Amino acid sequence: MVVLNELDRFHLVMDVIDRLPQLGARAAYLKQALFDKLIKHKQYVCKHGDDMPEIAGWRWGAAKRTTTHSTSTEGDNV
């Protein structure tokens, strides 16, 4: 339902890209990748009648971090 109403994270990022002209061509590849993912999602829904597992099971902050260093700035507050 969120994807159909264009309120999902893919559409939101694409909207940000459209509203920030300073991103220019740098964001064009990302926007195309998001658009391609939405097409694959629509095809999956038509075939299976449900969201793709990576869409349905997605949660904020659930991605594993690949960096080993901390990005916290809490130690700067002295």
N, C-alpha and C positions, 0 to 999 in steps of 0.2 A: 504494500500500500504506500509506503514511504517513497519507493522508487517511482511508482505511478504518479504520485503527486509532486515529483521532482524536489523532494526535501531530503533526500539521502546525502551521504557525505560526498559522493561523486558529483552530483549536481551542485552542491554547495561550493566545492572547490572550483568547478568550472565557472560558477557565477563570480567568485572572487577574481579569477583570472580575467574575466570580461570587464570587471569593474576597476582593475588596477592596470592602467595602460603602461605603466613603467615596467611591467613584467615582459611585455612585448613578445618577441619571438622566442625568448627563453622558455616561456611557459607553453608554447604551442605543442610541443611533443607530449607534455604531461596532459594537456587538455585532450589530445587525440587518444592517448592511452586510456583515459577515463571514459571517453566516448565509446571506445572499442569494448571496454569492460561492461558498459551498460548494454551494448548490443548482445554480448555473450550471455549476460544475465537474462535478458528478455527471451533469448532462444532457449535457455535452460528452463525458465518458468513455463514457456509454452509446451515444452516436452514433458516436464516432471510435475508441473502444477504447484511448485513451491520454490522459494528462494534458493539460490546456490548456497551450499554449506558455508562458504567463506563470507557470504553476505549475512545469512541468518545467524551465524554464530559469532559475528564480530562484536567486540566490546571495546569501549574507550580504554586506552592504556594497557590492553592485553598483549600488544606486540612485544616480543623479546628485544631487548636492546643489544646491539652488536658491538657497542663501544665498551672498552674496559675502564675508561677513566670516568670520573664523576663530573657531571655538569652542574652540580649544585653550587649555589653561591651563598649558602647559609653561613659559611665560615667567614665571609667578607663582612658580615654585620657585627663589627666589633665596637 
